[in-house]
Amino acid sequence: MNTFRHNWGSNDQISQQLSDLLEKIGIVTGTKSHSATTSKSRFDGWSLSERNPEAIKAWMPIWKWFYHNYFQVQTDGWHHIPSTGKVLLVGSHNGGLASPDTSMFLYDWFSRFGYERLAYALMHPSAWQTPIFARPGSQVGAIIAHPKMARAALSKDAALLVYPGGAEDLFRPYAMRNQIHLANNKAFIKLALIESAPIVPLVSHGAHDTLIILTDLYSQVKQLQEWGFPWSLDGNTGVFPIFLGLPWGVGIGPIPNFPFPVQIHTRVCAPVVFERYGRSAARDRDYVDACYQRVCSHMQAELDDLIEQSHG
């Protein structure tokens, strides 16, 4: 792993920033956020109005510290983001539930484009069942991963971040850390075709080294469960990883983790624009398959180049 020495900064400063963050988004203190005071907030992912610029601003000092001190992020390619209009940002998920490259991408995004430009991200339905994910997620722009909400976001000319590989990608084994794995999920291709939205891929190197995923035992544990073994299994995620990571040492199942301090390199890739758009194109299975393979190949080539530069 590519580790490094830290500049931890002032503990008092970090503690104060964390206290300010918790107060503003109301996770622990119970303080009502701006959106909570103006409406009955559901925080279930089915609304575009829960996004709160003040909550995003509260997260920024925390993200900034991790960006510059803990992960020492290097990034490039941000000139590929269109200055206006809708865009579908397609990422490869890394690093377990902590997914550190996601928060680092968010820090870069808001640093460059500010807080008012509309940006949303699809979040797995299982995450909305946990308040510690649901409330802060909705306030920074997360919406439930459903076609209706994806189309609603793009109809507002927003940027929409999607991770087609989902949990399979988040917890892919360590041996696959340098492989693009979108789990053959082509829904984002159909969305881009129907909405005539350009696809801008996001890749990263290092984030999948922040924990060591040994294997995925989902099929084995599912069989044991069918035989009566009393082990909780989330059928929505479809993964049951065994990993080495903080704070557990050995993690069993898709549980939260704290990432190792590994340097992360992120890249915004050149947009992918297809020859045909519209509903007829989205119904053409062969065309959708070809578009999917084109995006995957493009992302893999960019990731390979990023790895080569990182090791150079």
C-alpha positions as CSV (number, residue, x, y, z in Angstrom):
1,M,0.0,0.0,0.0
2,N,1.1,3.5,-0.7
3,T,1.1,5.0,2.8
4,F,2.7,8.3,4.0
5,R,3.4,10.4,7.1
6,H,0.6,12.7,8.3
7,N,0.2,16.3,9.1
8,W,-2.6,15.8,11.6
9,G,-3.2,19.4,12.4
10,S,-4.7,20.8,15.6
11,N,-6.9,18.4,17.5
12,D,-8.8,21.4,19.0
13,Q,-9.5,22.7,15.5
14,I,-10.7,19.4,14.2
15,S,-12.9,18.9,17.3
16,Q,-14.4,22.3,16.8
17,Q,-15.1,21.7,13.1
18,L,-16.7,18.3,13.9
19,S,-18.9,19.9,16.6
20,D,-20.0,22.7,14.2
21,L,-20.8,20.0,11.6
22,L,-22.9,18.0,14.0
23,E,-24.8,21.1,15.2
24,K,-25.6,22.2,11.6
25,I,-26.8,18.9,10.2
26,G,-28.4,17.8,13.5
27,I,-27.2,14.2,13.6
28,V,-26.3,14.2,17.3
29,T,-27.4,17.5,18.8
30,G,-31.0,17.4,17.4
31,T,-30.6,20.9,16.0
32,K,-33.0,21.2,13.1
33,S,-31.5,22.0,9.8
34,H,-32.8,24.6,7.4
35,S,-34.8,22.1,5.4
36,A,-36.2,20.6,8.6
37,T,-37.5,23.9,9.7
38,T,-39.2,24.8,6.5
39,S,-41.0,21.5,5.9
40,K,-41.6,18.0,7.4
41,S,-38.4,16.4,6.2
42,R,-38.8,12.7,5.4
43,F,-35.1,12.0,4.6
44,D,-36.2,9.0,2.6
45,G,-34.6,9.9,-0.7
46,W,-37.9,10.7,-2.5
47,S,-37.4,14.5,-2.6
48,L,-35.1,16.8,-4.4
49,S,-35.8,19.6,-1.9
50,E,-33.8,18.1,1.0
51,R,-30.5,19.3,-0.4
52,N,-29.2,22.0,1.9
53,P,-26.2,24.2,0.9
54,E,-25.7,25.1,4.5
55,A,-25.2,21.5,5.5
56,I,-22.8,21.1,2.5
57,K,-20.8,24.0,3.8
58,A,-20.6,22.4,7.2
59,W,-19.1,19.3,5.8
60,M,-16.4,21.1,3.7
61,P,-13.9,21.7,6.6
62,I,-14.0,18.0,7.5
63,W,-13.6,16.9,3.9
64,K,-10.9,19.4,3.4
65,W,-8.8,18.0,6.2
66,F,-9.2,14.4,4.9
67,Y,-8.5,15.7,1.4
68,H,-5.2,17.5,2.2
69,N,-3.9,15.7,5.3
70,Y,-5.3,12.1,5.5
71,F,-5.5,11.0,1.8
72,Q,-3.3,13.7,0.2
73,V,-5.5,13.6,-2.8
74,Q,-4.2,14.3,-6.3
75,T,-6.8,15.0,-9.0
76,D,-7.0,16.0,-12.6
77,G,-9.5,16.3,-15.5
78,W,-12.0,18.7,-14.0
79,H,-12.0,20.7,-17.2
80,H,-14.1,17.9,-18.7
81,I,-17.2,18.9,-16.6
82,P,-19.6,21.0,-18.7
83,S,-20.0,24.4,-17.1
84,T,-23.7,24.3,-17.4
85,G,-26.5,21.8,-18.1
86,K,-27.3,18.3,-17.1
87,V,-24.5,15.6,-16.9
88,L,-24.4,12.0,-15.8
89,L,-21.3,11.4,-13.6
90,V,-20.6,7.7,-13.7
91,G,-18.2,6.4,-11.0
92,S,-16.5,3.2,-10.0
93,H,-17.2,2.6,-6.3
94,N,-14.3,1.9,-4.0
95,G,-13.3,1.2,-0.4
96,G,-16.3,-0.4,1.3
97,L,-19.1,1.7,3.0
98,A,-16.6,4.5,3.8
99,S,-16.1,5.0,0.0
100,P,-13.5,7.7,0.6
101,D,-13.1,8.7,-3.1
102,T,-16.8,9.6,-3.2
103,S,-16.4,12.2,-0.4
104,M,-13.2,13.5,-2.0
105,F,-14.9,13.9,-5.4
106,L,-17.7,15.8,-3.6
107,Y,-15.1,18.1,-1.9
108,D,-13.5,18.8,-5.3
109,W,-16.9,19.4,-6.9
110,F,-18.1,21.9,-4.4
111,S,-14.7,23.6,-4.2
112,R,-14.9,24.2,-8.0
113,F,-18.6,24.8,-8.7
114,G,-19.9,26.2,-5.4
115,Y,-23.0,25.2,-3.5
116,E,-25.8,26.5,-5.6
117,R,-25.1,24.5,-8.8
118,L,-27.5,21.5,-8.6
119,A,-25.9,18.2,-8.0
120,Y,-27.4,15.0,-6.8
121,A,-26.2,11.4,-6.2
122,L,-28.2,8.1,-6.3
123,M,-27.9,6.2,-3.0
124,H,-28.8,2.5,-2.5
125,P,-32.3,2.0,-1.0
126,S,-30.8,0.0,1.9
127,A,-28.9,3.1,3.1
128,W,-32.1,5.1,3.5
129,Q,-33.1,2.7,6.3
130,T,-30.2,4.1,8.5
131,P,-30.7,7.6,9.8
132,I,-26.9,8.3,10.0
133,F,-26.7,7.8,6.2
134,A,-30.2,9.1,5.3
135,R,-30.2,12.5,6.9
136,P,-26.8,13.8,6.0
137,G,-27.0,12.1,2.7
138,S,-30.2,13.8,1.7
139,Q,-28.8,17.2,2.8
140,V,-25.7,17.0,0.6
141,G,-27.8,15.9,-2.4
142,A,-28.4,12.1,-2.2
143,I,-31.6,10.7,-3.6
144,I,-32.9,7.2,-3.7
145,A,-31.6,5.0,-6.5
146,H,-34.8,4.9,-8.6
147,P,-35.4,5.8,-12.3
148,K,-38.1,8.3,-11.3
149,M,-35.7,10.3,-9.1
150,A,-32.9,10.0,-11.6
151,R,-35.0,11.5,-14.3
152,A,-36.4,14.2,-12.0
153,A,-32.8,15.3,-11.2
154,L,-31.7,15.5,-14.8
155,S,-34.9,17.3,-15.7
156,K,-33.6,20.1,-13.6
157,D,-30.4,20.3,-15.6
158,A,-28.6,19.0,-12.6
159,A,-25.4,16.9,-12.4
160,L,-26.3,13.4,-11.3
161,L,-23.7,11.0,-9.7
162,V,-24.3,7.3,-10.1
163,Y,-22.3,4.2,-9.1
164,P,-23.8,1.4,-11.3
165,G,-21.6,-1.3,-9.6
166,G,-23.2,-0.6,-6.2
167,A,-22.3,-2.9,-3.3
168,E,-20.6,-5.4,-5.6
169,D,-18.2,-2.7,-6.7
170,L,-17.7,-1.3,-3.2
171,F,-16.7,-4.7,-1.9
172,R,-15.1,-6.3,-4.8
173,P,-12.1,-8.4,-3.7
174,Y,-8.7,-6.8,-3.3
175,A,-7.4,-8.7,-6.3
176,M,-9.9,-6.8,-8.4
177,R,-9.0,-3.4,-7.0
178,N,-7.6,-2.1,-10.3
179,Q,-10.6,-3.4,-12.4
180,I,-13.7,-1.4,-13.4
181,H,-16.6,-3.5,-12.2
182,L,-20.0,-2.0,-13.0
183,A,-21.8,-5.3,-12.3
184,N,-23.3,-5.4,-15.8
185,N,-25.8,-2.8,-14.6
186,K,-26.8,-1.0,-17.8
187,A,-29.6,1.2,-16.3
188,F,-27.4,4.3,-16.4
189,I,-26.9,3.8,-20.2
190,K,-30.7,3.7,-20.8
191,L,-31.0,6.8,-18.5
192,A,-28.4,8.7,-20.5
193,L,-30.0,7.7,-23.8
194,I,-33.6,8.7,-22.8
195,E,-32.5,12.0,-21.2
196,S,-29.9,12.8,-23.8
197,A,-27.3,13.3,-21.1
198,P,-23.6,13.2,-21.7
199,I,-21.7,10.7,-19.5
200,V,-18.6,11.9,-17.7
201,P,-16.8,8.9,-16.0
202,L,-15.0,9.2,-12.7
203,V,-12.1,6.9,-11.7
204,S,-9.8,6.7,-8.8
205,H,-6.7,4.8,-7.6
206,G,-5.8,4.1,-4.0
207,A,-9.3,4.2,-2.5
208,H,-9.7,0.5,-2.8
209,D,-6.5,0.1,-0.7
210,T,-8.2,1.7,2.3
211,L,-9.4,-1.7,3.3
212,I,-8.3,-5.2,2.2
213,I,-11.3,-7.2,0.9
214,L,-10.3,-10.9,1.1
215,T,-13.4,-12.5,-0.5
216,D,-17.2,-12.3,-0.9
217,L,-19.1,-15.1,0.7
218,Y,-22.6,-14.0,-0.2
219,S,-23.6,-17.2,-2.1
220,Q,-22.2,-19.4,0.7
221,V,-23.9,-17.5,3.5
222,K,-27.2,-17.4,1.6
223,Q,-27.1,-21.2,1.3
224,L,-26.4,-21.5,5.0
225,Q,-29.3,-19.2,5.7
226,E,-31.6,-21.3,3.6
227,W,-30.5,-24.3,5.7
228,G,-31.5,-22.5,8.8
229,F,-28.3,-20.8,9.9
230,P,-29.4,-17.7,11.8
231,W,-27.2,-15.1,10.1
232,S,-28.7,-11.8,9.0
233,L,-28.2,-11.3,5.3
234,D,-29.2,-8.2,3.3
235,G,-30.6,-9.5,0.1
236,N,-30.7,-6.0,-1.4
237,T,-26.9,-5.5,-1.3
238,G,-26.0,-9.0,-2.6
239,V,-22.6,-9.1,-0.9
240,F,-21.1,-10.6,2.3
241,P,-17.5,-9.6,2.3
242,I,-14.7,-10.6,4.7
243,F,-12.1,-7.8,4.9
244,L,-9.2,-6.5,6.9
245,G,-9.7,-2.9,8.0
246,L,-10.3,-0.4,10.7
247,P,-11.7,-0.5,13.4
248,W,-12.5,-4.2,13.3
249,G,-9.3,-5.8,12.3
250,V,-11.3,-8.4,10.5
251,G,-14.7,-7.2,9.2
252,I,-17.5,-9.7,8.5
253,G,-20.3,-8.6,6.3
254,P,-21.1,-5.2,4.6
255,I,-20.4,-3.2,7.8
256,P,-19.0,0.3,8.1
257,N,-15.3,0.8,8.2
258,F,-12.8,3.6,8.7
259,P,-10.3,3.8,5.8
260,F,-6.6,3.3,6.0
261,P,-4.5,6.5,5.3
262,V,-3.7,5.7,1.7
263,Q,-3.0,8.4,-0.9
264,I,-5.9,8.7,-3.4
265,H,-5.6,9.8,-7.0
266,T,-8.9,10.8,-8.7
267,R,-9.6,11.6,-12.3
268,V,-12.5,13.1,-14.2
269,C,-12.5,11.5,-17.6
270,A,-13.4,12.9,-21.0
271,P,-17.2,12.8,-21.7
272,V,-18.7,9.9,-23.6
273,V,-21.2,11.0,-26.2
274,F,-23.1,8.4,-28.2
275,E,-24.3,8.5,-31.8
276,R,-28.0,8.0,-31.1
277,Y,-30.2,9.1,-28.2
278,G,-33.9,8.7,-27.4
279,R,-36.3,6.0,-26.2
280,S,-35.9,3.9,-29.4
281,A,-32.1,3.9,-28.8
282,A,-32.7,2.9,-25.2
283,R,-34.9,0.0,-26.3
284,D,-32.2,-1.4,-28.7
285,R,-30.5,-4.0,-26.6
286,D,-27.5,-4.5,-28.8
287,Y,-27.0,-0.7,-28.9
288,V,-27.2,-0.4,-25.1
289,D,-24.7,-3.3,-24.7
290,A,-22.3,-1.6,-27.1
291,C,-22.7,1.8,-25.3
292,Y,-22.1,0.0,-21.9
293,Q,-18.9,-1.7,-23.2
294,R,-17.7,1.6,-24.6
295,V,-18.0,3.3,-21.2
296,C,-16.4,0.4,-19.3
297,S,-13.5,0.3,-21.8
298,H,-13.0,4.0,-21.6
299,M,-13.0,3.9,-17.8
300,Q,-10.6,1.0,-17.6
301,A,-8.2,2.7,-20.0
302,E,-8.2,5.8,-17.9
303,L,-7.8,3.8,-14.7
304,D,-4.8,1.9,-16.2
305,D,-3.2,5.2,-17.1
306,L,-3.9,6.7,-13.7
307,I,-2.2,3.6,-12.0
308,E,0.8,3.9,-14.3
309,Q,1.2,7.6,-13.5
310,S,0.8,6.9,-9.8
311,H,3.5,4.3,-9.8
312,G,5.7,6.4,-12.0
